[in-house]
Amino acid sequence: MGREIDVATPWGHLLAGVAAGSAASGGRSVLGPWRDLVFFGVVAVLPDLDFLPGLLLGGGPWHQGPTHSLLAAALATALCGLWGRRYGQGWLLAWCGAAVYLSHLAVDFCTVDTLAPIGLPLFWPFSPEHVTAKHAIFLDVKRRGLSWAVLAHDLKALAWETLLLGPWAGLALWLRVRRRAKHPLTGEA
């Protein structure tokens, strides 16, 4: 059986990613207004794709492994930059990708984690130590057993993420729409 996980929801990561990516781009359109949001969303949940090997191979402590490290963030940043070169936006897309990927690590760092190993392997492969915030901000999400207590807890976690991260994502979207309305052809200032 794979490692059971207590982490933030994908929704929380999406909200944080939209806010971080929009802030990093200065509200400018990088790939296109909606393509930017898709890009931010994909990069925001990218670190959590590490749970797939555990599902496919039938177990193992895969989640919150190397994809939750600064090295993985650096690799993702480089890939975003290389991909962005196709659009003449290499540095900007790298910057946005770094902000979004790091937002995922920041949210997980600040999330209650009750299952060993506690925290993230932030400095992997240079250190095996897992680190976590001394005082968590976000609630864990229980993915074990379906009961009313688990459902109530998970809905509370989702609501809390929305309350804390939703306004930032909403502000980022509003600023993007406002910029687009002022400059409909380019979305630029």
N, C-alpha and C positions, 0 to 999 in steps of 0.2 A: 504494500500500500504506500502511496506517495505521501510526502510531507503535507500535513494539514496546514492551512494557512490562515493567518489573521492579518489582513492588510486592508488598505483603503479600497473603495469601490472603483471600477473603471470610470464611473460618472465623475467622481472626485478628481481623478487624473485628467479626464477630458476638460473639466472646468479650469483646473490649474494650467493645463497645457494651452488652452485658448488664451487665457490671461497672459501667460508668460510669452507665448509666441507673438501675440499682438503687441505687447510691450517691447519686445526685442526688435520688431519690425517698425516700431514707431507708428503703428497703425497703417503703414503703407501696404499696398498690395504687392506681394512678392511673386506668386505664381498666378494669381487671379483671386478675386475676393472669396469665392467659395472653395477654390482649390487650396487656398491658404488654410482654411479651417479644417479641411480634410487632412492636409499635411500635419497640422498641429495635433489633430486627434490621433492620427496613426502613430506619430512619434511619442505622444503622451502615454500610450498604452504599450509601446514597444518593449520596455523592460519586462513586462509581465508575460510576454510570450515564452519565457523560460519554463513555464509550467507544462508546455506541450511535450517535451521529452519524457517527463514523468508519466503523462497520460499514455503516450505512445509506447513507452518501454516498460510500463507496468510498475512504476514506483521509483523511489529515490528522492532525495532531498533537493529537488531542482529549483523550486521557487525561492526567490530572494537570494539567488546565487550570483554568479559573476555578472549577469546583466544589470545588477543593482550596484555596480561599482563605478568609480570615477574613470577607470580605464574604458569601460563600456561606453560611458558618456563621451569620452574623447573619440572613440571609434565611430560612434553614431554621428558626432559633430563632423568628422572628416567625410563620412559618407554623404551627409546632407550637403556639405560644401561641394563635393565632387558632382553630385546630382544637380546642384544649383548652377554649376558652370554651364550646363546645357541651356540655361535660360539667361545667362549673363548675370546671374545673381549669386555666384558661389559664396562670397564672404557673408552676404546678408542671410542666405539660407543656412549657412553653417552656424551663424550667430543665433538665428531663430531655433534651429534644431538643438543647439546646446542649451538654450534657455528652457525649451520644452522638456527635453530629456532630464535635465537637472530638476525641473519642477516635480517630475515623478519621484525622483530620489528624495527630494525635500518632503513631499507629502508622506511617503512611506517612512522616512526618518522620524516624522512627527506623529506617527500612528501607533496606537497601542498594539504591542506584539506580545502575546502570551505563550507562544510556542517556540521551543528551542530549535535552532539557535535564534536568540532574540536579536533583532536588528538587521542591519544591512552589512554586507561585506564591502564597505565603501572603498577600502584601500587594497582590495584583491588585485593582483596576486602577491603584492608586497607584504601584506599582513593578513593572517587568517581571522583576525578579530572582527566581530560584528559590533556595530555601533548603533545606538538609538538615542533619541532625545530623552533627557532626564525627565521632562514633563511632557507627555504626549498631548497633542491638540485634537487629533482625529480618533474616532472610535474604530476598533477592529470590526471586521465583518466575519461573522461565523458562517462557515460553509460546511458544517457538519450537522447532520440530522435536521430534518424539517419538523419544526414545532412552532407553536404560536410564540413562545418565548424567543426563539432564534429569529423568527420573522419580525417580531416587534423590535428586537435589538438591531437588526440589519436596517430596518426602515428608519430607526432613530439615527443610525450612523449616516445613512443617505441624506436625511434631512439636515443633519449637522454639517456635512460637507457642502450641501447646497447653500446653507446659511452663511458659511464662512467663505466659500470660494465663488459662489454664484454672483455676488455683486461685482467681483473683480472681472469675471468673464463677461457679465452683462455690460459693464463699463467699457471693456475692450471692444465688444461687438458694437456698442453704440458709437464709439469713436470711429470705428471702421466705417460704419454706415454714414456717419456725418462727413467723414473725409471723402467718401465716395460721392455723396450728394454735392459737395462743393466742387469736386473735380471728377465728373462722371466719365471722362475718357480715360484717365490714367489712374485715378485714385490717389494721385500725388499732390502734395502741397505746393 
